[in-house]
C-alpha cells in the first residue's frame, strides 16, 4: 500500500497555486478519495491548451462541462462546439440526485445547482446565431489549403484574389469565386493573361470541382455576409460571468470538411485580430472542440500543418484550445505535444490493437510511483480520470487519479421551448439573422459580360448594315413612267385600243351599232 501521507503532500504541493483557480476534483489513492487533496486548475495556464480523452460513456463531456462552468464563473468567455447536442443544458440549473450526493460526500464540499449565460450558435439552418465568413476573409492561402490544392493551383487562386482586389470586385461567397473562375477560363482569359500571366484551363477546372465538393457539404450557407465578428465571442454577461457560446453542430458529423473549415477560419481570425497578450492572469477566451477526431480525420497534410501552426501561436493571444475525443491518438502527435492539460478518462481494451493504444497512451503521462498507469487506465470509473497539467511556472504537475466534481448545470439537452426562450432574448440572433447580398464579383462580372454581349450584338448589326447594297437612283425614263399623268395617259390609250379591237370583232357597245347603221360596211 502506497504511503498516503507522502501522496497527500505531493498533491498539495503540486496543485496549490498563487493565482486564481477553481476545483475540478479530488485525488484518489488505492481506489479511495482523499479529502483535502483537491485538484485545482490554475486560470493562468488555461491558454496552454488541453486534451480530454476517454472511451464512450466515461464522462468526458461532463468534464468539459465542469471546465466551462469554472471558466464562466471566473469571467472567461467560452466557445463550446456541441457535436452530440448534449451541451446546451449548461444554460439551465442541474437537479441534485443520489449519485451527486454520494460523490460530494466522498469529496467534501458543497454542490449548488446553477444555470449559466448561454448564446446558441449555428453553422446551418438550425435555431441560433448564424455564423458566416466571406471568401475574402479566408484569403488565398487558407482557402487553397481547405481545397487541398497543389502549388500551381494555389498560385492561380492567389492571382484571382489579386485580380479581384485590383479591380474592386469583392469575393463574398462561393458564387462569386465560382463566377470569377469561369470568367478567367473563358471571356476574361486573354485580357487577364496580359497583366497576370498564363492561366491553365485544367487548373481552373480542378479548382472548380474542389469548390463544388465543398458546396455539397453545405459551405454555401457558411460563406457570405454579414460575416461574424469574433469580438462577439468574448462577451461578459450582465452578472459578470463569461458568456458561454454553444455552437450547435449536430449535423456536422457527415460534413467534416465544413467543420474543419469553420474551426480553422475561426482560429485564424482570432489570431489575426487579437493583439499580443503575453502571460495573462487568465485567458481572454477558451475554445472546446468536442469529438475532435472529426477535425483531423478528413484534414489534409497542409491543413494539419496550418492547425499546428495556429495552435502554437494563438497561445500568445490569450486563447486556449481544448480537444475532447475518445483516444489521444486521434490527435496528431505534433498537436498533442502542444497540450498542457491532460484529463484522461478510462480506455477500453477489447483487442490487441486496443491494448497497444493503451500502452502508448500511458507513456504520454508523467511517471509515478503511486499508480500502475497502464493497468489503471482500463479500471477508471465513470467521472474518474488521470489528471496532469502545467503549473504557474510551466512545470507539469504530478499525475493524479482523480474523482471529478459533477456539473452544476443540467446534464441533458434543452427543450424546444427553452431554446426559443434563449433565442428570443438574444441580440446577436437579430444582428446576424438576415443574409446580405451586396454587389460583389458575381454581379459585377455578370453586368460586365451582359454589357460586352450587348455591345458585340450592336457592332454585328452595324457591320451587317454596311455590307447591304444601297438602292439605285431611278432613271429619267423610270421617273416619267412613274408619274401620275403618264399613268393616266397610258390608261386612256389602253382603253381606246381595247374598244377598237372589240369593234373589229363585232362585240362592241353602242358606238358599234351607230357605225353599222350609217352604212360603213
C-alpha positions as CSV (number, residue, x, y, z in Angstrom):
1,X,0.0,0.0,0.0
2,X,1.3,3.4,-1.0
3,X,2.4,6.0,1.5
4,X,-0.8,8.0,1.9
5,X,0.8,10.9,3.7
6,X,3.6,11.3,1.1
7,X,1.0,11.2,-1.7
8,X,-1.2,13.7,0.1
9,X,1.7,16.1,0.4
10,X,2.7,15.6,-3.2
11,X,-0.9,16.6,-4.3
12,X,-0.9,19.7,-2.1
13,X,2.5,20.8,-3.3
14,X,1.6,20.1,-7.0
15,X,-1.9,21.5,-7.1
16,X,-1.7,24.6,-4.9
17,X,-1.4,27.9,-6.9
18,X,-0.9,31.5,-6.1
19,X,-3.2,32.9,-8.8
20,X,-6.9,32.3,-9.3
21,X,-8.0,28.7,-9.7
22,X,-11.1,26.5,-9.4
23,X,-11.7,23.0,-8.2
24,X,-12.3,20.2,-10.7
25,X,-12.0,17.1,-8.4
26,X,-10.2,15.3,-5.6
27,X,-7.2,12.9,-5.7
28,X,-7.7,9.2,-5.2
29,X,-5.3,6.5,-4.0
30,X,-5.9,2.8,-3.9
31,X,-9.5,3.4,-5.0
32,X,-10.3,5.8,-2.2
33,X,-10.9,9.5,-2.3
34,X,-8.7,11.6,-0.1
35,X,-10.5,14.6,1.4
36,X,-8.3,17.7,1.4
37,X,-6.4,16.5,-1.7
38,X,-8.3,18.9,-4.0
39,X,-7.3,19.1,-7.7
40,X,-7.3,22.8,-8.7
41,X,-7.0,24.2,-12.2
42,X,-5.0,27.5,-12.5
43,X,-6.5,30.0,-14.8
44,X,-3.1,31.4,-15.6
45,X,-2.2,28.3,-17.7
46,X,-5.5,27.8,-19.4
47,X,-4.1,29.3,-22.6
48,X,-1.7,26.4,-22.8
49,X,-4.4,24.2,-24.4
50,X,-5.5,20.8,-23.3
51,X,-7.0,17.3,-24.0
52,X,-9.9,15.5,-22.6
53,X,-9.9,11.9,-23.7
54,X,-11.7,8.7,-22.9
55,X,-14.0,5.9,-24.2
56,X,-17.7,6.5,-24.8
57,X,-19.7,6.8,-21.6
58,X,-16.8,7.5,-19.3
59,X,-17.9,11.1,-18.6
60,X,-15.5,13.2,-20.7
61,X,-18.3,15.5,-22.0
62,X,-19.4,16.2,-18.4
63,X,-15.7,17.1,-17.6
64,X,-15.8,19.5,-20.4
65,X,-19.0,21.0,-18.9
66,X,-17.3,21.4,-15.5
67,X,-14.4,23.3,-17.0
68,X,-16.7,25.6,-19.0
69,X,-18.6,26.3,-15.8
70,X,-15.5,27.2,-13.8
71,X,-14.2,29.5,-16.6
72,X,-17.6,31.3,-16.8
73,X,-17.6,31.9,-13.1
74,X,-14.1,33.4,-13.5
75,X,-15.4,35.8,-16.2
76,X,-13.7,34.0,-19.0
77,X,-15.8,33.6,-22.2
78,X,-16.1,30.1,-23.6
79,X,-16.9,28.6,-27.0
80,X,-18.3,25.0,-26.9
81,X,-18.6,23.1,-30.2
82,X,-21.5,20.8,-29.4
83,X,-21.4,17.8,-31.8
84,X,-23.7,15.4,-29.9
85,X,-26.2,18.1,-28.8
86,X,-26.0,17.5,-25.1
87,X,-24.1,20.6,-24.0
88,X,-26.9,23.1,-24.4
89,X,-28.2,22.1,-21.0
90,X,-25.5,24.2,-19.4
91,X,-28.0,27.1,-19.7
92,X,-30.3,25.5,-17.0
93,X,-29.6,24.5,-13.4
94,X,-29.0,20.8,-12.7
95,X,-31.0,18.7,-10.3
96,X,-29.4,17.0,-7.3
97,X,-29.8,13.2,-7.2
98,X,-28.4,10.4,-5.1
99,X,-25.3,9.9,-7.2
100,X,-24.3,13.6,-6.9
101,X,-24.9,13.5,-3.1
102,X,-22.7,10.3,-2.8
103,X,-20.0,11.9,-4.9
104,X,-19.9,15.1,-2.9
105,X,-19.8,13.2,0.4
106,X,-16.7,11.4,-0.7
107,X,-15.0,14.5,-2.0
108,X,-16.2,17.0,0.6
109,X,-17.6,20.5,-0.2
110,X,-21.0,21.7,-1.4
111,X,-22.9,21.3,-4.7
112,X,-25.1,24.2,-5.7
113,X,-27.2,23.9,-8.9
114,X,-26.7,26.8,-11.4
115,X,-27.5,27.7,-14.9
116,X,-25.0,29.8,-17.0
117,X,-25.3,32.6,-19.5
118,X,-25.6,31.0,-22.9
119,X,-25.7,32.1,-26.6
120,X,-26.8,29.4,-29.1
121,X,-25.0,29.5,-32.4
122,X,-25.2,27.5,-35.7
123,X,-23.4,27.0,-39.0
124,X,-26.5,25.7,-40.7
125,X,-30.3,26.5,-40.6
126,X,-30.7,25.4,-37.0
127,X,-32.0,27.9,-34.5
128,X,-29.4,30.3,-33.2
129,X,-26.9,33.0,-34.2
130,X,-25.8,32.4,-37.8
131,X,-22.0,32.2,-38.2
132,X,-20.7,33.3,-41.6
133,X,-17.4,34.4,-43.2
134,X,-16.6,35.9,-46.6
135,X,-14.2,34.2,-49.1
136,X,-12.0,37.3,-48.9
137,X,-11.6,36.9,-45.1
138,X,-10.4,33.4,-45.7
139,X,-7.7,34.6,-48.1
140,X,-5.9,32.7,-50.9
141,X,-3.6,30.7,-48.6
142,X,-6.3,29.3,-46.2
143,X,-8.8,28.7,-49.0
144,X,-6.2,26.8,-51.0
145,X,-5.4,24.6,-48.0
146,X,-9.1,23.9,-47.4
147,X,-9.5,22.9,-51.1
148,X,-6.2,20.8,-51.0
149,X,-4.7,22.5,-54.0
150,X,-1.2,22.0,-55.3
151,X,1.4,24.8,-55.8
152,X,0.3,25.7,-59.3
153,X,-3.4,25.8,-58.3
154,X,-2.5,27.8,-55.2
155,X,-0.7,30.3,-57.4
156,X,-3.8,30.6,-59.6
157,X,-6.0,31.3,-56.6
158,X,-3.6,34.0,-55.3
159,X,-3.7,35.6,-58.8
160,X,-7.5,35.5,-58.8
161,X,-7.6,37.3,-55.4
162,X,-5.1,39.9,-56.7
163,X,-7.1,40.5,-59.8
164,X,-10.3,41.0,-57.7
165,X,-8.5,43.3,-55.3
166,X,-7.1,45.4,-58.2
167,X,-10.5,45.6,-59.9
168,X,-12.5,46.2,-56.7
169,X,-14.6,43.0,-57.1
170,X,-15.3,41.7,-53.6
171,X,-15.3,37.9,-53.1
172,X,-18.0,37.4,-50.6
173,X,-19.5,33.9,-51.2
174,X,-18.7,30.8,-53.3
175,X,-21.0,32.1,-56.0
176,X,-18.5,35.0,-56.5
177,X,-15.5,32.7,-56.5
178,X,-17.1,30.3,-59.0
179,X,-18.0,33.1,-61.3
180,X,-14.5,34.5,-61.4
181,X,-13.1,31.0,-62.0
182,X,-15.4,30.7,-65.1
183,X,-14.5,34.2,-66.2
184,X,-10.7,33.7,-66.2
185,X,-11.2,30.4,-68.1
186,X,-13.2,32.0,-70.9
187,X,-14.2,35.6,-71.7
188,X,-11.5,37.2,-69.5
189,X,-8.7,34.9,-70.1
190,X,-6.9,36.8,-72.8
191,X,-7.2,40.2,-71.0
192,X,-6.1,38.8,-67.6
193,X,-3.1,37.0,-69.1
194,X,-1.7,40.3,-70.4
195,X,-1.2,41.6,-66.8
196,X,-1.1,38.5,-64.6
197,X,0.5,35.7,-66.7
198,X,-0.6,32.5,-68.3
199,X,-3.7,30.6,-66.9
200,X,-4.0,26.8,-67.2
201,X,-7.6,25.9,-68.0
202,X,-7.0,22.5,-66.4
203,X,-6.2,24.2,-63.1
204,X,-9.3,26.3,-63.1
205,X,-11.4,23.2,-63.8
206,X,-9.8,21.3,-60.9
207,X,-10.3,24.2,-58.5
208,X,-14.0,24.5,-59.6
209,X,-14.6,20.8,-58.9
210,X,-13.0,21.2,-55.4
211,X,-15.3,24.2,-54.7
212,X,-18.3,22.1,-55.8
213,X,-17.2,19.3,-53.4
214,X,-17.1,21.9,-50.6
215,X,-20.6,23.2,-51.6
216,X,-22.0,19.7,-51.4
217,X,-21.1,19.8,-47.7
218,X,-23.2,22.9,-47.2
219,X,-20.5,25.5,-47.4
220,X,-22.8,27.9,-49.3
221,X,-24.6,28.5,-46.0
222,X,-21.3,29.4,-44.3
223,X,-19.7,31.7,-46.8
224,X,-21.4,35.1,-47.1
225,X,-22.4,38.3,-45.3
226,X,-22.8,39.6,-42.7
227,X,-19.6,37.9,-41.5
228,X,-19.3,37.1,-37.9
229,X,-17.3,39.4,-35.6
230,X,-15.1,37.3,-33.3
231,X,-15.4,40.0,-30.7
232,X,-18.9,38.7,-30.1
233,X,-17.4,35.5,-28.8
234,X,-15.7,37.4,-26.0
235,X,-18.6,38.9,-24.1
236,X,-19.3,39.1,-20.4
237,X,-22.9,38.7,-19.2
238,X,-24.7,41.3,-17.1
239,X,-23.9,39.4,-13.9
240,X,-20.2,39.4,-14.6
241,X,-19.8,35.8,-15.8
242,X,-18.2,34.8,-19.0
243,X,-20.7,34.2,-21.8
244,X,-20.8,30.5,-23.0
245,X,-21.3,30.3,-26.7
246,X,-22.7,26.9,-27.7
247,X,-22.1,26.2,-31.3
248,X,-24.7,23.5,-32.2
249,X,-23.1,21.4,-35.0
250,X,-25.0,18.2,-34.5
251,X,-25.4,18.0,-38.3
252,X,-21.7,18.3,-39.0
253,X,-20.7,14.7,-38.4
254,X,-21.3,13.8,-42.1
255,X,-19.7,17.1,-43.2
256,X,-16.2,17.1,-41.6
257,X,-14.6,19.3,-44.2
258,X,-17.0,22.1,-43.4
259,X,-16.4,21.7,-39.7
260,X,-12.7,21.8,-40.2
261,X,-13.1,24.8,-42.5
262,X,-15.0,26.7,-39.8
263,X,-12.7,25.8,-37.0
264,X,-9.5,26.8,-38.8
265,X,-11.1,30.1,-40.1
266,X,-12.2,30.9,-36.6
267,X,-8.7,30.3,-35.1
268,X,-7.1,32.3,-38.0
269,X,-9.5,35.2,-37.4
270,X,-8.8,35.2,-33.7
271,X,-5.1,35.1,-34.3
272,X,-5.3,37.9,-36.9
273,X,-7.5,40.3,-34.9
274,X,-6.3,39.8,-31.3
275,X,-3.2,41.7,-30.0
276,X,-0.3,40.0,-28.4
277,X,-1.2,39.4,-24.8
278,X,1.8,37.8,-23.2
279,X,1.3,36.0,-19.9
280,X,-2.1,36.9,-18.5
281,X,-3.6,36.0,-15.2
282,X,-6.5,34.3,-17.1
283,X,-7.2,33.7,-20.8
284,X,-9.3,36.0,-22.9
285,X,-11.3,33.1,-24.2
286,X,-11.2,29.3,-24.2
287,X,-12.5,27.1,-27.0
288,X,-13.6,23.4,-26.5
289,X,-13.8,21.1,-29.5
290,X,-15.9,18.0,-28.7
291,X,-15.5,14.9,-30.9
292,X,-12.2,16.4,-32.2
293,X,-11.4,13.4,-34.3
294,X,-13.8,15.0,-36.9
295,X,-11.4,17.9,-37.3
296,X,-8.5,15.7,-38.1
297,X,-9.8,12.6,-39.8
298,X,-10.5,14.4,-43.1
299,X,-7.8,17.0,-42.8
300,X,-5.1,17.2,-45.5
301,X,-1.4,17.3,-44.6
302,X,-1.4,21.0,-45.4
303,X,-4.4,21.6,-43.2
304,X,-2.8,19.8,-40.3
305,X,0.2,21.9,-40.6
306,X,-1.9,25.0,-40.5
307,X,-3.8,23.8,-37.4
308,X,-0.5,23.0,-35.7
309,X,0.9,26.4,-36.5
310,X,-2.2,28.3,-35.3
311,X,-2.3,26.3,-32.0
312,X,1.4,27.1,-31.4
313,X,0.9,30.8,-32.0
314,X,-2.5,31.6,-30.7
315,X,-1.5,30.9,-27.0
316,X,0.3,34.3,-27.0
317,X,-3.0,36.0,-27.9
318,X,-4.6,34.7,-24.7
319,X,-6.7,32.0,-26.3
320,X,-6.8,28.4,-25.1
321,X,-8.0,25.4,-27.1
322,X,-9.1,22.1,-25.7
323,X,-9.8,18.9,-27.7
324,X,-12.2,16.3,-26.5
325,X,-12.0,12.9,-28.2
326,X,-12.1,9.2,-27.5
327,X,-8.5,8.4,-27.9
328,X,-5.4,10.5,-27.6
329,X,-4.1,9.0,-30.8
330,X,-7.0,10.8,-32.6
331,X,-4.9,14.0,-32.2
332,X,-1.7,14.2,-34.3
333,X,1.5,13.9,-32.2
334,X,2.6,17.4,-33.4
335,X,-0.6,18.9,-31.9
336,X,-0.6,16.6,-28.8
337,X,2.8,17.9,-27.8
338,X,1.4,21.4,-27.5
339,X,-1.3,20.5,-24.9
340,X,-0.5,21.4,-21.3
341,X,-3.6,20.0,-19.5
342,X,-4.4,16.3,-20.0
343,X,-7.5,14.7,-18.5
344,X,-7.6,11.0,-19.4
345,X,-10.8,9.0,-18.7
346,X,-11.0,5.2,-19.0
347,X,-9.9,3.4,-22.1
348,X,-11.3,0.0,-23.1
349,X,-9.1,-2.9,-24.2
350,X,-11.1,-5.3,-26.4
351,X,-8.4,-6.2,-28.9
352,X,-4.7,-6.4,-29.2
353,X,-4.7,-3.1,-31.0
354,X,-6.6,-1.6,-28.1
355,X,-4.0,-2.8,-25.6
356,X,-1.2,-1.3,-27.8
357,X,-3.1,2.0,-27.8
358,X,-3.5,2.0,-24.1
359,X,0.2,1.3,-23.6
360,X,1.0,4.3,-25.9
361,X,-1.5,6.5,-24.0
362,X,0.1,5.6,-20.7
363,X,3.5,6.8,-22.0
364,X,2.1,10.3,-22.6
365,X,1.8,10.9,-18.9
366,X,4.5,11.6,-16.2
367,X,5.9,8.6,-14.5
368,X,4.6,7.9,-10.9
369,X,5.4,5.5,-8.2
370,X,1.8,5.6,-6.8
371,X,0.0,4.1,-9.8
372,X,0.4,1.5,-12.5
373,X,-0.9,3.8,-15.1
374,X,-1.3,1.3,-17.9
375,X,-3.4,-1.1,-15.8
376,X,-5.5,1.6,-14.1
377,X,-6.4,3.2,-17.4
378,X,-8.9,0.4,-18.0
379,X,-10.3,0.4,-14.5
380,X,-11.2,4.0,-14.0
381,X,-14.9,4.6,-13.1
382,X,-17.3,7.0,-14.7
383,X,-16.4,10.5,-13.7
384,X,-12.8,9.5,-12.8
385,X,-9.7,10.4,-14.7
386,X,-5.9,10.7,-14.7
387,X,-5.0,14.4,-14.5
388,X,-1.8,16.3,-15.1
389,X,-1.3,20.0,-16.1
390,X,1.2,22.8,-16.2
391,X,1.6,24.8,-13.0
392,X,2.1,28.5,-13.0
393,X,5.8,28.1,-13.7
394,X,5.1,25.9,-16.7
395,X,6.2,22.6,-15.0
396,X,4.0,19.5,-15.3
397,X,2.2,18.6,-12.1
398,X,2.3,15.1,-10.7
399,X,0.0,12.5,-12.3
400,X,-3.1,12.1,-10.2
401,X,-6.0,9.7,-10.3
402,X,-9.0,12.0,-9.6
403,X,-12.7,11.8,-8.9
404,X,-14.1,14.8,-10.8
405,X,-16.9,17.1,-9.5
406,X,-20.3,16.9,-11.0
407,X,-21.5,19.8,-13.3
408,X,-23.8,22.2,-11.6
409,X,-25.9,22.8,-14.7
410,X,-28.2,20.3,-16.4
411,X,-26.6,17.2,-17.8
412,X,-29.1,17.0,-20.7
413,X,-30.4,18.9,-23.7
414,X,-32.7,21.9,-23.6
415,X,-36.3,21.6,-24.7
416,X,-37.6,23.5,-27.8
417,X,-39.4,26.0,-25.5
418,X,-36.2,26.7,-23.6
419,X,-34.2,27.1,-26.8
420,X,-36.8,29.5,-28.2
421,X,-36.6,31.5,-24.9
422,X,-32.8,31.9,-25.2
423,X,-33.1,32.9,-28.9
424,X,-35.8,35.5,-28.2
425,X,-33.6,37.3,-25.7
426,X,-30.5,37.2,-28.0
427,X,-29.3,40.4,-29.5
428,X,-26.9,38.5,-31.7
429,X,-29.6,36.4,-33.4
430,X,-31.2,39.6,-34.7
431,X,-27.8,41.1,-35.6
432,X,-26.9,38.1,-37.9
433,X,-30.4,36.9,-38.9
434,X,-30.7,38.4,-42.4
435,X,-28.3,37.4,-45.2
436,X,-26.9,40.3,-47.1
437,X,-26.3,40.2,-50.9
438,X,-24.1,43.1,-51.6
439,X,-22.7,43.9,-55.0
440,X,-19.7,41.6,-55.4
441,X,-17.7,39.8,-58.1
442,X,-20.7,37.8,-59.3
443,X,-22.9,40.9,-60.0
444,X,-20.0,42.9,-61.4
445,X,-18.9,40.2,-63.8
446,X,-22.4,39.4,-64.9
447,X,-23.1,43.1,-65.7
448,X,-19.8,43.3,-67.5
449,X,-20.5,40.2,-69.6
450,X,-24.0,41.4,-70.4
451,X,-22.7,44.8,-71.5
452,X,-20.0,43.1,-73.6
453,X,-22.6,40.9,-75.2
454,X,-24.9,43.9,-76.0
455,X,-22.0,45.9,-77.5
456,X,-21.0,42.9,-79.6
457,X,-24.5,42.5,-80.9
458,X,-24.8,46.2,-81.8
459,X,-21.4,46.0,-83.6
460,X,-22.6,43.0,-85.6
461,X,-25.8,44.7,-86.6
462,X,-23.9,47.8,-87.7
463,X,-21.4,45.7,-89.7
464,X,-24.2,43.9,-91.5
465,X,-25.9,47.2,-92.4
466,X,-22.8,48.5,-94.0
467,X,-22.5,45.3,-96.2
468,X,-26.1,45.7,-97.6
469,X,-26.1,47.4,-101.2
470,X,-27.7,50.9,-101.4
471,X,-30.9,51.3,-103.5
472,X,-30.1,52.6,-107.1
473,X,-31.3,56.0,-108.2
474,X,-34.2,55.9,-110.7
475,X,-33.5,56.8,-114.3
476,X,-35.3,59.8,-116.1
477,X,-37.4,57.3,-118.1
478,X,-38.5,55.5,-115.0
479,X,-39.4,58.8,-113.3
480,X,-41.5,59.8,-116.3
481,X,-43.2,56.4,-116.4
482,X,-43.9,56.5,-112.7
483,X,-45.6,59.9,-112.8
484,X,-49.4,60.2,-112.4
485,X,-50.0,62.0,-115.7
486,X,-48.2,59.3,-117.7
487,X,-50.1,56.6,-115.9
488,X,-53.4,58.3,-116.7
489,X,-52.4,58.7,-120.4
490,X,-51.4,55.1,-120.6
491,X,-54.8,54.0,-119.2
492,X,-56.6,56.2,-121.8
493,X,-54.6,54.8,-124.7
494,X,-55.1,51.3,-123.5
495,X,-58.9,51.8,-123.2
496,X,-59.1,53.2,-126.8
497,X,-57.2,50.3,-128.2
498,X,-59.4,47.8,-126.3
499,X,-62.6,49.4,-127.7
500,X,-61.3,49.4,-131.2
501,X,-60.3,45.8,-131.1
502,X,-63.7,44.8,-129.7
503,X,-65.4,46.7,-132.6
504,X,-63.4,44.8,-135.2
505,X,-64.6,41.6,-133.6
506,X,-68.2,42.8,-133.6
507,X,-68.7,42.7,-129.9
508,X,-68.5,46.4,-129.2
509,X,-71.0,48.6,-127.4
510,X,-73.4,51.4,-128.6
511,X,-70.8,53.1,-130.8
512,X,-70.5,50.0,-133.0
513,X,-74.3,50.0,-133.7
514,X,-74.2,53.6,-134.8
515,X,-71.4,53.0,-137.3
516,X,-73.2,50.0,-138.7
517,X,-76.4,51.9,-139.3
518,X,-74.6,54.7,-141.2
519,X,-73.6,52.2,-143.8
520,X,-69.9,51.8,-143.3
521,X,-70.0,48.1,-144.3
